[in-house]
Amino acid sequence: MAAAIFILGRMSGIERPPIVASLPGSGDHDTLIIDVGANVDCKPAQLLQFAVLGSVYAQTVLRISEPRVALLNNGEEEGKGNNLAQQVYALLKNQEGINFSGNIEGRELFAGKADVVVCDGFVGNIVLKSIEGLGLFFIRLLGRETAAKTPGLERFDYTKTGGAPLLGVKGVSIVCHGSSRREAVASGLRIAENCVKNRIVERQEAQLAKILAE
């Protein structure tokens, strides 16, 4: 993140660029979770910015006109969570231009109840790596049991995704897993190629200017 900020610079209105990752969903598309590791200590206003970036990314990449944005919490009720979660909830609830659907629990990440899930990088990184580990465990387990490939569970294999975009910077930056090998790096390069071809940076800046001005 530090290198991307120094070389590319931040978009207007963004304090701390977050990493967005895609989780397999039960619907027609995946669910985005943001931040998954770039910022472990966050202020409420920064999580609001994450929500804006995630919403814009879902519009430009997933082609969702009004993406549902949810806050990862330990309960669905409005008063749940620590002080940070409660403050962020209030900000999201009152932010125009964001389709805020409320809190979402960890067990519902794959239920298709939200298009974008917001959290700080400390929580998001733990969630992401737990999911990766569980997916790889089941792939190995079922592979031994059935002696066959499990294409459904391979969606949890990080090497197939390759990396996650760092949003909020004036350029394309893909963050790869620390243990990435050539297959994962190649997958990350394909994400970067897709971002350039679809002019993700320009579209984010245009939508950000519109939402943050409201």
FITI-52927 format. One record per residue: y, z, x of N, C-alpha, C in turn; residue in three letters. Coordinates in steps of 0.05 Angstrom, whole numbers, plus 5000, padded with zeros to 4 digits. Example, Ala and Ser with C-alpha at 12.3 -4.5 7.8 and 13.67 -1.06 7.14 Angstrom:
   n_north   n_up   n_east   ca_north   ca_up   ca_east   c_north   c_up   c_east   lumpa
      4886   5156     5264       4910    5156      5246      4934   5156     5264     ALA
      4955   5142     5257       4979    5143      5273      5001   5157     5258     SER
//
This chain:
   n_north   n_up   n_east   ca_north   ca_up   ca_east   c_north   c_up   c_east   lumpa
      4976   5000     5016       5000    5000      5000      5025   5000     5017     MET
      5025   5016     5039       5048    5018      5056      5054   4991     5069     ALA
      5033   4977     5077       5036    4950      5090      5047   4930     5070     ALA
      5037   4931     5045       5047    4912      5025      5076   4917     5018     ALA
      5084   4943     5016       5112    4949      5011      5130   4940     5033     ILE
      5121   4944     5058       5137    4937      5082      5140   4907     5084     PHE
      5118   4892     5080       5118    4863      5084      5129   4848     5060     ILE
      5119   4856     5036       5126    4841      5012      5149   4852     4996     LEU
      5152   4879     4997       5173    4892      4981      5164   4898     4953     GLY
      5177   4916     4940       5171    4924      4913      5187   4909     4892     ARG
      5175   4906     4869       5189    4894      4846      5210   4913     4836     MET
      5231   4902     4824       5253    4918      4813      5242   4938     4792     SER
      5249   4963     4795       5241    4983      4775      5215   4997     4781     GLY
      5202   4990     4803       5176    5001      4810      5179   5019     4835     ILE
      5171   5044     4832       5173    5063      4855      5149   5062     4872     GLU
      5125   5063     4860       5100    5064      4875      5080   5044     4864     ARG
      5074   5023     4879       5054    5003      4869      5027   5015     4865     PRO
      5014   5010     4842       4987    5020      4837      4966   4998     4840     PRO
      4941   5007     4842       4918    4988      4844      4905   4987     4816     ILE
      4900   4963     4806       4887    4959      4780      4859   4949     4785     VAL
      4840   4961     4771       4812    4952      4773      4801   4945     4745     ALA
      4781   4928     4745       4769    4919      4719      4742   4933     4715     SER
      4739   4944     4691       4714    4957      4684      4699   4940     4663     LEU
      4673   4938     4664       4658    4923      4644      4663   4935     4616     PRO
      4668   4918     4597       4673    4928      4570      4652   4918     4550     GLY
      4652   4930     4527       4633    4922      4506      4643   4900     4489     SER
      4669   4893     4492       4681    4872      4475      4680   4845     4489     GLY
      4700   4829     4483       4701    4802      4494      4712   4801     4522     ASP
      4724   4824     4531       4736    4824      4558      4733   4852     4570     HIS
      4740   4854     4595       4738    4880      4609      4762   4898     4603     ASP
      4759   4923     4612       4781    4942      4609      4793   4947     4637     THR
      4820   4948     4638       4834    4953      4663      4839   4983     4666     LEU
      4836   4993     4690       4843    5021      4696      4862   5021     4719     ILE
      4884   5036     4716       4906    5036      4735      4918   5064     4736     ILE
      4920   5076     4759       4916    5070      4786      4888   5080     4795     ASP
      4876   5066     4814       4850    5074      4824      4849   5082     4853     VAL
      4872   5091     4863       4872    5101      4891      4896   5098     4908     GLY
      4916   5084     4899       4940    5080      4916      4958   5104     4917     ALA
      4959   5119     4895       4978    5142      4893      4963   5167     4882     ASN
      4958   5186     4899       4943    5210      4890      4961   5231     4877     VAL
      4986   5232     4885       5005    5250      4873      5027   5234     4859     ASP
      5028   5237     4832       5046    5220      4817      5065   5236     4799     CYS
      5088   5225     4794       5108    5236      4775      5103   5222     4748     LYS
      5112   5235     4727       5108    5222      4700      5121   5195     4698     PRO
      5144   5191     4710       5158    5165      4708      5142   5143     4722     ALA
      5127   5151     4743       5111    5131      4758      5087   5122     4742     GLN
      5075   5141     4727       5052    5133      4710      5062   5115     4687     LEU
      5087   5119     4678       5098    5101      4658      5101   5073     4670     LEU
      5109   5071     4695       5111    5046      4708      5084   5033     4711     GLN
      5063   5049     4717       5036    5039      4719      5028   5026     4692     PHE
      5035   5039     4670       5029    5029      4644      5042   5002     4638     ALA
      5067   5000     4646       5082    4975      4643      5068   4953     4659     VAL
      5062   4958     4684       5049    4938      4701      5022   4930     4691     LEU
      5006   4950     4682       4980    4944      4671      4981   4928     4646     GLY
      5001   4934     4629       5004    4919      4604      5012   4890     4610     SER
      5030   4886     4629       5038    4859      4637      5015   4844     4649     VAL
      4999   4857     4666       4976    4844      4679      4956   4836     4658     TYR
      4951   4853     4638       4932    4846      4616      4942   4822     4600     ALA
      4968   4820     4596       4979    4797      4582      4976   4771     4598     GLN
      4981   4773     4624       4981    4748      4640      4953   4740     4649     THR
      4935   4759     4654       4909    4753      4665      4887   4753     4643     VAL
      4887   4773     4626       4867    4774      4604      4876   4759     4579     LEU
      4901   4750     4579       4912    4735      4557      4911   4750     4530     ARG
      4919   4776     4532       4921    4794      4509      4950   4796     4501     ILE
      4957   4788     4478       4986    4788      4470      4998   4816     4469     SER
      4983   4835     4457       4993    4862      4455      4971   4881     4465     GLU
      4967   4884     4491       4945    4901      4501      4948   4930     4493     PRO
      4926   4943     4486       4926    4971      4479      4926   4988     4504     ARG
      4945   5005     4507       4948    5022      4531      4941   5051     4523     VAL
      4923   5063     4538       4914    5090      4533      4917   5107     4558     ALA
      4920   5133     4554       4922    5152      4577      4896   5167     4580     LEU
      4884   5166     4604       4859    5179      4610      4864   5209     4609     LEU
      4849   5224     4592       4854    5252      4589      4827   5266     4582     ASN
      4828   5293     4580       4804    5308      4574      4801   5313     4544     ASN
      4815   5299     4528       4813    5300      4499      4830   5280     4486     GLY
      4825   5274     4461       4840    5253      4447      4866   5264     4435     GLU
      4867   5290     4429       4891    5301      4416      4916   5299     4433     GLU
      4939   5297     4420       4964    5293      4434      4970   5316     4454     GLU
      4963   5341     4447       4970    5363      4464      4951   5369     4487     GLY
      4931   5352     4491       4911    5356      4512      4922   5350     4540     LYS
      4907   5361     4560       4913    5354      4587      4931   5374     4602     GLY
      4935   5369     4628       4953    5385      4644      4982   5377     4639     ASN
      5000   5390     4653       5029    5385      4649      5036   5355     4653     ASN
      5024   5343     4674       5029    5315      4680      5021   5298     4656     LEU
      4997   5302     4646       4987    5285      4624      5004   5288     4599     ALA
      5013   5312     4593       5029    5317      4569      5056   5304     4572     GLN
      5068   5305     4596       5094    5292      4600      5091   5261     4598     GLN
      5070   5251     4610       5066    5222      4609      5061   5212     4581     VAL
      5046   5228     4565       5041    5221      4538      5067   5218     4522     TYR
      5085   5236     4526       5111    5235      4512      5127   5210     4520     ALA
      5126   5203     4546       5140    5179      4556      5128   5154     4544     LEU
      5101   5152     4544       5088    5128      4534      5092   5125     4504     LEU
      5092   5147     4490       5095    5147      4461      5122   5135     4453     LYS
      5142   5140     4469       5169    5132      4463      5178   5106     4477     ASN
      5161   5094     4493       5168    5070      4508      5165   5045     4491     GLN
      5187   5031     4486       5185    5006      4471      5173   4984     4489     GLU
      5159   4966     4477       5147    4944      4492      5119   4950     4502     GLY
      5109   4975     4497       5082    4982      4504      5067   4990     4479     ILE
      5043   4979     4475       5026    4985      4452      5009   5009     4459     ASN
      5021   5033     4458       5007    5058      4465      4989   5067     4443     PHE
      4963   5071     4450       4943    5079      4430      4934   5108     4433     SER
      4947   5124     4451       4941    5152      4454      4922   5158     4477     GLY
      4910   5182     4476       4892    5191      4498      4864   5178     4494     ASN
      4851   5176     4517       4823    5166      4517      4807   5183     4536     ILE
      4782   5191     4528       4765    5207      4545      4748   5189     4563     GLU
      4738   5201     4584       4722    5185      4604      4698   5172     4592     GLY
      4685   5184     4573       4661    5173      4561      4667   5148     4544     ARG
      4692   5143     4539       4700    5120      4522      4711   5096     4538     GLU
      4709   5098     4565       4720    5077      4581      4706   5050     4577     LEU
      4681   5050     4568       4666    5025      4564      4663   5018     4534     PHE
      4677   5032     4517       4674    5029      4488      4692   5008     4476     ALA
      4710   4996     4493       4728    4976      4483      4750   4987     4466     GLY
      4757   5012     4469       4778    5024      4453      4806   5020     4465     LYS
      4807   5011     4489       4833    5006      4502      4831   4982     4521     ALA
      4853   4968     4525       4853    4946      4544      4863   4955     4571     ASP
      4880   4975     4572       4891    4986      4597      4889   5017     4595     VAL
      4877   5029     4616       4875    5058      4617      4891   5068     4641     VAL
      4910   5086     4636       4928    5096      4656      4920   5123     4666     VAL
      4921   5127     4693       4916    5153      4705      4928   5153     4733     CYS
      4929   5176     4746       4939    5176      4774      4916   5167     4792     ASP
      4923   5160     4817       4904    5149      4836      4882   5168     4844     GLY
      4887   5194     4843       4867    5214      4850      4844   5213     4830     PHE
      4851   5215     4805       4831    5214      4783      4818   5186     4782     VAL
      4834   5165     4783       4824    5138      4781      4804   5131     4803     GLY
      4809   5140     4827       4791    5133      4849      4764   5147     4846     ASN
      4764   5172     4837       4739    5187      4832      4724   5173     4810     ILE
      4737   5166     4788       4724    5152      4766      4711   5126     4775     VAL
      4726   5110     4790       4717    5084      4798      4692   5086     4816     LEU
      4694   5104     4836       4671    5107      4855      4647   5119     4842     LYS
      4651   5137     4822       4628    5148      4807      4614   5126     4792     SER
      4630   5108     4779       4618    5086      4764      4604   5067     4783     ILE
      4615   5061     4806       4602    5043      4826      4575   5055     4835     GLU
      4575   5081     4841       4551    5094      4850      4529   5094     4828     GLY
      4537   5099     4804       4518    5100      4782      4506   5072     4777     LEU
      4524   5052     4777       4514    5025      4773      4494   5016     4794     GLY
      4500   5021     4820       4482    5014      4841      4456   5029     4840     LEU
      4458   5054     4831       4433    5071      4827      4415   5058     4807     PHE
      4426   5050     4784       4410    5039      4763      4399   5011     4771     PHE
      4414   4996     4786       4405    4970      4795      4380   4974     4813     ILE
      4382   4993     4831       4359    4998      4849      4335   5009     4833     ARG
      4341   5028     4815       4320    5040      4799      4305   5020     4782     LEU
      4320   5004     4767       4307    4984      4749      4294   4962     4765     LEU
      4305   4956     4788       4293    4935      4805      4265   4943     4814     GLY
      4262   4969     4820       4236    4978      4828      4217   4979     4804     ARG
      4228   4987     4781       4211    4991      4757      4202   4964     4746     GLU
      4220   4944     4746       4214    4919      4732      4209   4896     4751     THR
      4215   4900     4777       4213    4879      4797      4228   4854     4788     ALA
      4250   4858     4774       4266    4836      4764      4296   4842     4768     ALA
      4312   4821     4768       4341    4825      4770      4352   4836     4744     LYS
      4374   4851     4746       4387    4862      4723      4416   4852     4722     THR
      4420   4828     4711       4447    4816      4711      4468   4833     4697     PRO
      4460   4848     4676       4479    4864      4662      4491   4886     4680     GLY
      4473   4900     4694       4482    4922      4711      4496   4912     4736     LEU
      4492   4887     4743       4505    4876      4767      4535   4874     4763     GLU
      4544   4877     4738       4573    4877      4733      4586   4902     4746     ARG
      4570   4922     4752       4580    4947      4764      4580   4945     4794     PHE
      4570   4924     4806       4569    4921      4835      4596   4912     4845     ASP
      4608   4928     4862       4635    4922      4871      4636   4897     4889     TYR
      4614   4889     4901       4614    4865      4918      4618   4840     4901     THR
      4611   4841     4875       4616    4818      4858      4645   4815     4851     LYS
      4659   4837     4850       4688    4836      4844      4704   4831     4869     THR
      4697   4846     4890       4709    4841      4917      4734   4857     4923     GLY
      4751   4862     4903       4775    4877      4909      4792   4880     4883     GLY
      4813   4895     4886       4830    4900      4863      4859   4894     4871     ALA
      4874   4881     4853       4902    4875      4859      4920   4899     4861     PRO
      4938   4899     4880       4959    4919      4882      4983   4908     4867     LEU
      4990   4920     4845       5012    4910      4827      5039   4922     4835     LEU
      5060   4909     4827       5087    4919      4832      5099   4911     4858     GLY
      5086   4893     4874       5097    4883      4899      5103   4854     4895     VAL
      5122   4844     4911       5131    4816      4909      5113   4797     4924     LYS
      5088   4797     4917       5069    4779      4929      5041   4787     4921     GLY
      5021   4773     4930       4993    4778      4923      4980   4796     4944     VAL
      4971   4819     4936       4958    4838      4955      4932   4848     4941     SER
      4909   4843     4954       4883    4851      4943      4872   4873     4960     ILE
      4866   4896     4948       4855    4919      4963      4824   4918     4961     VAL
      4811   4916     4983       4782    4914      4984      4770   4942     4989     CYS
      4744   4945     4982       4730    4970      4987      4727   4975     5017     HIS
      4728   5000     5025       4726    5006      5053      4700   4997     5066     GLY
      4679   4994     5051       4653    4986      5062      4647   4956     5056     SER
      4668   4941     5050       4664    4913      5042      4652   4896     5065     SER
      4633   4879     5058       4622    4860      5076      4631   4832     5067     ARG
      4620   4811     5079       4631    4784      5075      4630   4775     5046     ARG
      4609   4782     5031       4608    4774      5003      4631   4786     4987     GLU
      4636   4812     4991       4658    4826      4977      4685   4814     4985     ALA
      4689   4809     5011       4714    4798      5020      4719   4770     5008     VAL
      4697   4754     5007       4700    4727      4994      4707   4729     4965     ALA
      4696   4749     4951       4703    4753      4923      4732   4761     4920     SER
      4741   4778     4939       4769    4786      4938      4788   4763     4943     GLY
      4780   4745     4960       4797    4721      4965      4798   4703     4940     LEU
      4777   4702     4924       4778    4687      4899      4797   4699     4879     ARG
      4799   4726     4879       4819    4739      4862      4847   4731     4870     ILE
      4852   4732     4897       4878    4725      4907      4885   4696     4900     ALA
      4865   4678     4902       4870    4650      4895      4877   4647     4866     GLU
      4863   4662     4849       4869    4661      4820      4897   4671     4814     ASN
      4905   4692     4828       4932    4703      4824      4953   4683     4831     CYS
      4949   4669     4853       4969    4649      4862      4970   4626     4843     VAL
      4947   4615     4835       4946    4592      4817      4959   4598     4790     LYS
      4955   4623     4781       4966    4630      4755      4994   4643     4756     ASN
      5006   4642     4780       5033    4652      4783      5037   4680     4772     ARG
      5018   4698     4780       5018    4725      4769      5043   4740     4777     ILE
      5052   4737     4801       5076    4752      4810      5100   4745     4793     VAL
      5105   4719     4790       5128    4710      4775      5127   4719     4746     GLU
      5103   4718     4734       5100    4726      4706      5104   4756     4703     ARG
      5094   4772     4723       5098    4801      4721      5128   4808     4723     GLN
      5142   4795     4741       5171    4801      4744      5186   4794     4719     GLU
      5179   4772     4707       5193    4763      4682      5188   4783     4659     ALA
      5163   4791     4656       5156    4810      4635      5167   4838     4640     GLN
      5167   4846     4665       5177    4872      4673      5207   4874     4666     LEU
      5222   4853     4673       5250    4853      4668      5256   4855     4638     ALA
      5239   4843     4622       5242    4844      4593      5236   4872     4582     LYS
      5213   4883     4591       5205    4909      4580      5223   4932     4589     ILE
      5229   4932     4615       5245    4954      4626      5274   4953     4617     LEU
      5282   4930     4607       5310    4927      4597      5313   4937     4568     ALA
      5290   4940     4555       5291    4948      4526      5297   4978     4523     GLU
//
